[in-house]
Amino acid sequence: MIVDCLISTYEKCGSSPIVFDLLIRTYVQARKLREGVEAFKLVTNRGISVPINGCNTVLGGLVKIGWFDLAWEVYNDVVSKGVVQLNIYTMNIMVNAICKDHNFKKVKPFLIEFEEKGISPDIVTYNTLINGYSRVGLLDEAFELMTSMQSKGLKPGLYTYNSILNGVCKTGGLERAKEIVKEMVHIGLNPDSTTYNTLLIECCKKGNSMEEAETIFQEILNQNVGPDILTYSSLIGLFSRSGNLNRALFYFKNMKDTGLTPDNVIYTILINGFCKHGVMSEAIKIRDEMIDRGCVLDVVTYNSLLNGLCKSKMLQEADKLFDEMVERRVYPDFYTFATLINGYSKEGNMKKVVNLFESMIQRNINPDMVTYNTLIDGFCKEGEMEKAKDLWNAMISKNIFPNYITYSILINGFCNTGHVNEALRIWDEMVVNGMGPTIVTCNTIIKGYCRAGLVKEAGLFFNQMAFNNVSADSVTYNTLIHGYLKENDMDKAFDLINGMESEGIFPDVVTYNVILDGFCRNGRIDEANMVYGKMIEKGSFSVA
């Protein structure tokens, strides 16, 4: 309606196409992109030539928010109608669309199309393409473009080199990146904070380059570039992850001394570092300072604190923090519940675990396999196998299928509660589902048989292990030897020891202790002394 009104008064009022340009740009500036596109199409369909600024504004707005298909639709419509005279800005906007959409096969034909219109790439075109290629790791193409622009008399600038540098660092070429910085200085370009931060971020990613990271930081100071928030967050993150928390605090204090204000990200990095290394008192101090400075704790910060409290077995504090989180309307996410469930499960507080699990479901946060494994393991450790089986069935009903860990947990649970036959049923199901047995599950079954006094069955299972391509280890032998000794079957125990040595698995201190215990319980002290002497001779026991 607006377009029709403007067109109807167009000639009567002696108007000009600028009015339509203004209308279209107003829509784009008001973030009403669809209305802007619609107005642009209506005007051009009426045969009115809209100034190129309006066209470029629409295209630029669409590319900025990632509506590439609609941008190309508008562009192709403009080209086919020929009502707008395209310019270098149009080309650069669409080159940016190609790069953001990673549709690099369009580059050459698109540039040729513009060159036929008499519009050649400028420094912005080359920089956009070099940045696009570098971001996706197409460094050969990026370097080729830089050579091409120089051959056309266009001099690469700081942005060009920083783009190349970013790509080189992303592919792990830190040494090559340093050479590029030297080249920049050689041709008279002064590296800026972006240059050094790119190097620093790559250096900090490696985690073992603390000295090198500090050397880059010193270079920043020497060149009077001025470290920024990104510089400090990289260094604080590096030292926090590596456990060098004093050094992390040094840079944190240094940042504040230079007049920079820490943001949520830096506070969270520090908190996470202290929590991971169990220094909860410092983590809480940083949290308090964060609040005093007016920073709002988000779900990531709370999750870091909760994880630290749970690992330190400070579950009451974790519970209070969770309540605070909810009161402050910071909505718990999957990791919040997974952390608390894991913490309470390890403490054996399955009532709390179930409450958290139900709360998780009520909030429409879907538990994953790891969450189910944690719950199943918790109930197995408590000997509540029926509840563990109910969870197993609930998991499958939601199309979350057990993995090797789930099977191992349940097998271990049934073995520990003396239900070896049920454990074997789960074992068979695991094998049928294509999960081959491992030494851990085999040892669990043997331990279950021995605990139930079914040593003969344990021996038969041991013999079947070879058919399943599972080689016994020292734990297997020690468990079975202990089982035979409990049955006072010394001959079979010694047969196993001989077999163990023939397989290249030599008795360890556990093996000898098991044998010594068996002889002593049977009053065979001379033989016990003989075994003890052999144990010392083999170096399995150090005598003071």
Secondary structure, 3 states (H helix, E strand, C coil): CHHHHHHHCCCCCCCCCHHHHHHHHHHHHCCCHHHHHHHHHHHHHCCCCCCHHHHHHHHHHHHHCCCHHHHHHHHHHHHHHCCCCCCHHHHHHHHHHHHHCCCHHHHHHHHHHHHHCCCCCCHHHHHHHHHHHHHCCCHHHHHHHHHHHHHCCCCCCHHHHHHHHHHHHHCCCHHHHHHHHHHHHHCCCCCCHHHHHHHHHHHHHHCCCHHHHHHHHHHHHHCCCCCCHHHHHHHHHHHHHCCCHHHHHHHHHHHHHCCCCCCHHHHHHHHHHHHHCCCHHHHHHHHHHHHHCCCCCCHHHHHHHHHHHHHCCCHHHHHHHHHHHHHCCCCCCHHHHHHHHHHHHHCCCHHHHHHHHHHHHHCCCCCCHHHHHHHHHHHHHCCCHHHHHHHHHHHHHCCCCCCHHHHHHHHHHHHHCCCHHHHHHHHHHHHHCCCCCCHHHHHHHHHHHHHCCCHHHHHHHHHHHHHHCCCCCHHHHHHHHHHHHHCCCHHHHHHHHHHHHHCCCCCCHHHHHHHHHHHHHCCCHHHHHHHHHHHHHHCCCCCC
